[in-house]
Amino acid sequence: MRKIIYLNTILIYLIISLLPTKVLAESGAKTNISAAIPGRYSLRIFGYTSAYSLVQALGVRVFAQGTSDKVGYFMLENVAVSSEAREICVSAIDEEKRVSFPLCISLPETNRNSEIGPLLLAPTLSLSTSSILQNQSSFATGQTIPDEEVRLSFFESNIPTTSNLSFHNLARIFFPEVRASDLPILTTTSDKKGKFSMSLPSTNAVQYRLFAKAFYNHSPTPKSHTLLFSINPFNDYFFNLIIPWLLLIMIFLIIIAILIYIERRTFIGRTYIYNFREKKWKPFAVGKHLKLRRLQYNFRQWLRSGRK
């Protein structure tokens, strides 16, 4: 009886759940399914960067990417802007896989499709080495808008080196200062792909922070990433390479002298050598000698048997 009641309950539930769908199908009514997508409008972003670079636009639930052409022009079409996004950051990745400093822009408060541009993206920048000795050669390279002026700016970081340590400078190790350097700004022109290269000064033993800017129709781009570049005095070579080796040799000689002194007082080393020679080396040498004599005897016997 309980099974019959249970089956009737299941049948009634199935009929009730399927009934609205059947009625709607018979009446010819349409069922609409919709989903709310959090988007405001579509955006077009365009501007200039180095030639044949990958350009990316990032924001809150916003992503778009494209490539620049041979003159550095790029355009990102139909970039969907979410309702949560308040700004969008655009950066470029050049042919050497260097990433430019992102250019972040506030989005317009509108619900209509719009565009942003022309944008001038920051140059990419890298160093051949971040630390050299005085009068050694080093250079900075990067990419930016083709056939445009590039300026490299320096800021001196007053971190003391081994050549000018003092109580005043020791305090500045923990509180370094950064001020504008007296060096002139280095200037060059990018090639047809936007590549540029400049030799770095190496006369004075100082530490610099440097960045690059380009100018498109006399309008400056944002600055590149700021890099650290150190010029070390020649005595740094002595302190960093010669002194460690001298200390290592001195420690080795001291250890040898201590062992010789202990040996003269206790004869531990000579006792160990004597026991090793008498108990291990001599039996081993005698065994090998007998084995060799046996091989020689067998060889002579083989020669005699061959002659007969």
C-alpha positions as a printed Julia matrix, in Angstrom:
308×3 Matrix{Float64}:
   0.0     0.0     0.0
   2.81    2.43    0.86
   4.49    1.67   -2.49
   1.3     2.54   -4.4
   0.92    5.85   -2.53
   4.61    6.67   -3.18
   4.28    5.98   -6.93
   1.08    8.06   -7.18
   2.83   10.99   -5.48
   5.74   10.83   -7.96
   3.33   10.72  -10.97
   1.35   13.71   -9.71
   4.58   15.7    -9.2
   5.79   14.93  -12.74
   2.42   15.89  -14.29
   2.33   19.19  -12.4
   5.94   20.07  -13.33
   5.42   19.34  -17.05
   2.0    20.95  -17.36
   3.1    24.64  -17.82
   5.54   23.74  -20.59
   2.85   21.76  -22.42
   0.31   24.55  -22.12
   2.78   27.14  -23.43
   3.72   24.92  -26.36
   0.07   24.39  -27.29
  -0.8    28.09  -27.0
   2.12   29.16  -29.25
   3.58   31.57  -26.67
   7.28   32.49  -26.96
   9.76   31.99  -24.14
  12.62   34.55  -24.0
  15.89   33.8   -22.17
  18.17   36.74  -21.4
  21.35   37.33  -19.38
  22.55   40.64  -18.02
  26.11   41.33  -19.21
  27.86   44.07  -17.14
  29.0    46.26  -20.05
  28.62   49.97  -20.8
  29.93   50.58  -24.29
  32.53   49.71  -26.88
  35.82   51.6   -27.09
  38.34   52.21  -29.84
  41.93   52.91  -28.77
  44.62   54.1   -31.18
  48.05   55.7   -31.05
  51.76   55.18  -31.69
  54.52   52.97  -30.32
  57.48   51.02  -31.74
  57.04   49.13  -35.0
  55.69   45.57  -34.95
  55.0    45.6   -31.21
  52.28   43.81  -29.31
  49.92   46.35  -27.72
  47.73   45.37  -24.77
  44.9    47.22  -23.01
  44.01   46.06  -19.5
  41.36   47.08  -17.01
  38.81   45.61  -14.62
  37.24   42.82  -16.69
  38.69   44.5   -19.79
  41.31   43.01  -22.1
  42.27   43.68  -25.69
  45.44   43.33  -27.73
  46.72   44.03  -31.22
  49.92   44.83  -33.11
  51.42   48.03  -34.43
  52.36   48.47  -38.09
  55.69   49.43  -39.64
  55.35   53.09  -38.59
  54.28   52.19  -35.03
  50.56   52.97  -35.46
  48.12   50.7   -33.61
  44.33   50.52  -33.25
  42.29   48.37  -30.9
  38.73   48.1   -32.19
  35.57   47.22  -30.25
  37.13   47.03  -26.79
  34.23   46.04  -24.52
  34.25   48.19  -21.37
  32.68   46.66  -18.27
  30.58   48.65  -15.84
  33.18   48.09  -13.08
  36.06   49.6   -15.09
  37.14   53.15  -14.2
  40.45   53.27  -16.09
  42.33   51.34  -18.71
  46.12   50.83  -18.97
  47.83   50.45  -22.35
  51.37   49.07  -22.77
  53.54   47.65  -25.55
  55.82   44.62  -25.8
  58.57   45.18  -28.36
  60.45   42.68  -30.54
  62.99   42.03  -27.74
  60.15   41.11  -25.31
  60.67   44.3   -23.29
  57.51   45.79  -21.77
  56.91   49.53  -21.79
  55.73   51.48  -18.76
  51.88   51.33  -18.86
  49.89   54.43  -19.78
  46.73   54.5   -17.62
  43.77   56.62  -18.72
  40.48   57.39  -16.98
  37.52   56.12  -18.97
  34.86   58.61  -20.1
  31.61   58.65  -18.15
  29.29   57.71  -20.99
  27.18   54.84  -22.26
  27.92   55.49  -25.92
  30.66   54.01  -28.05
  33.7    56.27  -28.01
  37.39   56.4   -28.81
  40.61   57.34  -27.05
  43.64   58.58  -28.92
  46.05   59.24  -30.29
  48.08   57.75  -27.44
  51.87   57.94  -27.3
  53.19   54.91  -25.44
  56.38   55.01  -23.39
  59.63   53.66  -24.84
  61.04   50.33  -23.74
  64.5    50.43  -22.15
  67.21   47.96  -21.1
  70.92   48.1   -20.15
  73.78   45.99  -21.43
  74.9    45.7   -17.79
  73.72   47.33  -14.59
  77.17   47.65  -12.97
  80.58   48.52  -14.45
  83.97   49.88  -13.38
  85.11   53.38  -14.22
  85.88   54.01  -17.9
  84.38   50.71  -18.98
  81.85   50.76  -21.81
  78.12   50.21  -21.37
  75.04   51.22  -23.32
  71.27   51.55  -23.09
  68.96   50.21  -25.79
  65.24   50.28  -26.39
  62.42   50.85  -28.87
  59.95   53.66  -29.43
  58.15   55.46  -32.25
  60.23   55.17  -35.47
  62.35   58.09  -36.7
  61.78   60.25  -33.63
  63.98   62.0   -31.08
  64.81   60.07  -27.91
  66.19   61.63  -24.72
  67.86   59.75  -21.88
  67.65   61.49  -18.5
  69.81   60.78  -15.44
  69.23   61.15  -11.71
  72.14   60.61   -9.37
  71.52   58.29   -6.43
  73.82   59.31   -3.56
  74.64   55.85   -2.25
  78.27   55.79   -1.01
  80.83   53.46   -2.54
  83.9    51.87   -0.94
  86.06   54.81   -2.05
  84.29   57.5    -0.04
  82.92   55.87    3.1
  82.55   58.19    6.08
  80.26   58.62    9.07
  78.11   60.97    7.03
  77.94   58.56    4.09
  77.31   55.57    6.3
  74.12   57.25    7.5
  73.08   57.77    3.88
  73.31   54.03    3.22
  70.06   53.68    5.15
  68.59   56.99    3.89
  69.72   57.36    0.27
  68.97   60.61   -1.52
  68.05   61.04   -5.15
  68.67   64.38   -6.86
  68.95   65.65  -10.39
  72.33   64.94  -11.92
  74.49   67.64  -13.5
  75.05   65.42  -16.53
  73.51   66.67  -19.76
  70.58   64.73  -21.2
  71.71   62.28  -23.89
  69.86   62.58  -27.19
  69.58   60.29  -30.22
  67.11   59.37  -32.97
  65.32   56.05  -33.35
  65.66   54.1   -36.6
  62.89   53.0   -38.96
  61.81   50.26  -36.52
  62.03   52.56  -33.51
  65.23   51.04  -32.13
  67.77   53.28  -30.4
  71.07   52.83  -28.54
  73.22   55.2   -26.46
  76.58   54.83  -24.73
  76.43   55.56  -21.0
  78.89   57.84  -19.16
  81.43   56.04  -16.99
  83.88   58.73  -15.86
  82.69   59.27  -12.28
  82.13   56.55   -9.69
  78.45   57.18   -8.95
  75.12   55.43   -9.14
  72.43   56.66  -11.53
  68.75   56.14  -12.1
  67.84   56.73  -15.73
  64.81   56.71  -17.99
  64.02   57.52  -21.62
  61.43   59.69  -23.36
  60.59   60.07  -27.03
  59.06   63.04  -28.86
  56.42   62.66  -31.58
  55.76   65.94  -33.4
  57.34   67.74  -30.4
  54.91   65.98  -28.01
  56.67   63.89  -25.32
  55.75   60.32  -24.59
  55.48   59.06  -21.01
  58.8    58.05  -19.49
  60.08   54.5   -19.67
  60.79   52.27  -16.68
  63.43   53.77  -14.38
  66.6    51.63  -14.29
  69.52   51.61  -11.86
  73.05   51.95  -13.25
  76.19   51.79  -11.05
  79.72   52.97  -11.92
  82.16   51.5    -9.42
  85.72   52.77   -8.75
  88.71   50.59   -9.54
  89.33   49.86   -5.88
  85.98   48.05   -5.85
  87.66   45.44   -8.03
  90.32   45.07   -5.31
  87.77   44.89   -2.49
  85.36   42.55   -4.27
  87.79   40.17   -6.0
  91.36   40.41   -4.69
  90.67   40.65   -0.94
  88.34   37.59   -0.81
  90.99   35.46   -2.51
  93.71   36.8    -0.17
  91.54   35.98    2.84
  90.93   32.49    1.5
  94.66   31.87    1.0
  95.45   33.22    4.49
  92.85   30.94    6.08
  94.26   27.97    4.17
  97.82   28.75    5.3
  96.7    29.19    8.93
  94.97   25.8     8.85
  98.13   24.18    7.42
 100.27   25.81   10.15
  97.9    24.58   12.89
  97.97   21.03   11.52
 101.8    21.05   11.36
 101.99   22.28   14.98
  99.56   19.58   16.16
 101.52   16.93   14.26
 104.8    17.93   15.88
 103.22   17.74   19.32
 101.19   14.53   19.0
 102.59   12.52   16.02
  98.99   11.68   15.05
  99.59   12.12   11.34
 102.77   10.04   11.2
 101.16    7.29   13.25
  98.2     7.15   10.91
 100.49    7.09    7.85
 102.63    4.29    9.35
  99.57    2.15   10.17
  98.11    2.73    6.72
 101.39    1.8     5.02
 102.05   -1.32    7.1
  98.52   -2.71    7.38
  96.9    -1.71    4.08
  99.34   -0.49    1.48
 102.09   -3.15    1.86
  99.67   -6.14    1.78
  97.94   -4.63   -1.24
 101.28   -4.01   -3.02
 102.56   -7.52   -2.23
  99.37   -9.09   -3.54
  99.56   -7.16   -6.78
 103.24   -8.04   -7.17
 102.55  -11.76   -6.72
  99.7   -11.59   -9.19
 101.97   -9.92  -11.75
 104.68  -12.57  -11.2
 102.07  -15.29  -11.72
 100.97  -13.7   -15.01
 104.61  -13.5   -16.16
 105.17  -17.17  -15.26
 102.03  -18.23  -17.16
 103.1   -16.18  -20.17
 106.55  -17.85  -20.24
 104.97  -21.28  -19.97
 102.69  -20.47  -22.89
 105.66  -19.38  -25.0
 107.54  -22.59  -24.22
 104.55  -24.76  -25.06
 104.18  -22.92  -28.38
 107.8   -23.58  -29.36
 107.47  -27.27  -28.68
